[in-house]
C-alpha cells in the first residue's frame, strides 16, 4: 500500500465531505490506527490506516464497525 496514494484518496474524501456539508471547516486528524475526518467540529468518518476501510462514527473518538462505507479506493463510486 502506497502512502502517497493513501494521502491522495484521503484528501479526495475530505473534499467530497466539505462539498456535501457545504463547509470550509473540514480537516483530518491523524491517529495511531484510524485517521478521523472532521467537518463542522464533528467526526464523520474513521479511516483505517492499514486496510483503508471507511467507517462511520459512534462518537468523536469511537468508530462504528457496523457502518462500513467501503474503502478509499471505492469512495468515488
C-alpha distance (Angstrom), angle and dihedral (degrees) to the residues before:
residue distance angle dihedral
X1 . . .
X2 3.75 . .
X3 3.82 117.4 .
X4 3.82 92.5 -150.0
X5 3.80 91.4 55.0
X6 3.82 89.9 47.2
X7 3.80 92.2 52.1
X8 3.81 92.2 46.2
X9 3.81 93.5 50.2
X10 3.81 91.8 44.4
X11 3.81 89.1 52.2
X12 3.81 89.8 51.1
X13 3.82 89.6 52.5
X14 3.80 89.4 51.0
X15 3.81 92.2 50.9
X16 3.82 91.6 48.4
X17 3.80 91.4 50.4
X18 3.80 91.8 48.7
X19 3.82 90.1 52.5
X20 3.81 92.1 46.5
X21 3.80 93.9 49.1
X22 3.83 92.6 36.6
X23 3.78 93.1 -130.6
X24 3.78 137.9 126.2
X25 3.80 90.5 -155.5
X26 3.83 98.1 87.7
X27 3.79 121.2 127.9
X28 3.78 144.9 161.9
X29 3.79 122.4 -125.1
X30 3.78 114.4 -160.4
X31 3.78 118.1 -137.0
X32 3.78 138.0 176.3
X33 3.83 97.4 -97.9
X34 3.80 103.9 1.4
X35 3.78 134.7 37.5
X36 3.79 112.7 -144.5
X37 3.81 122.5 -138.6
X38 3.79 108.2 -149.9
X39 3.82 129.6 -172.4
X40 3.80 127.6 172.6
X41 3.81 90.2 2.1
X42 3.82 92.9 -59.9
X43 3.80 129.5 105.2
X44 3.81 110.9 -120.9
X45 3.79 104.3 169.2
X46 3.77 141.3 18.4
X47 3.81 117.9 -151.4
X48 3.80 118.2 -158.6
X49 3.81 106.8 -130.7
X50 3.82 93.4 -149.4
X51 3.82 104.3 42.6
X52 3.84 98.7 23.4
X53 3.83 89.8 -130.2
X54 3.82 117.2 155.4
X55 3.80 118.5 -138.8
X56 3.77 133.0 -179.0
X57 3.79 121.3 -116.7
X58 3.81 126.9 -104.8
X59 3.78 88.8 -173.0
X60 3.78 137.5 -19.5
X61 3.80 90.3 -77.2
X62 3.82 105.3 30.0
X63 3.80 129.9 67.3
X64 3.79 122.5 -142.3
X65 3.83 109.6 -130.1
X66 3.83 90.3 -165.0
X67 3.80 91.7 62.6
X68 3.76 102.5 67.0
X69 3.81 114.6 166.4
X70 3.80 99.5 -176.3
X71 3.77 127.6 -102.4
X72 3.77 133.5 -53.0
X73 3.79 88.5 -103.2
X74 3.82 92.0 60.2
X75 3.81 99.0 39.4
X76 3.83 93.0 103.1
X77 3.80 91.0 59.7
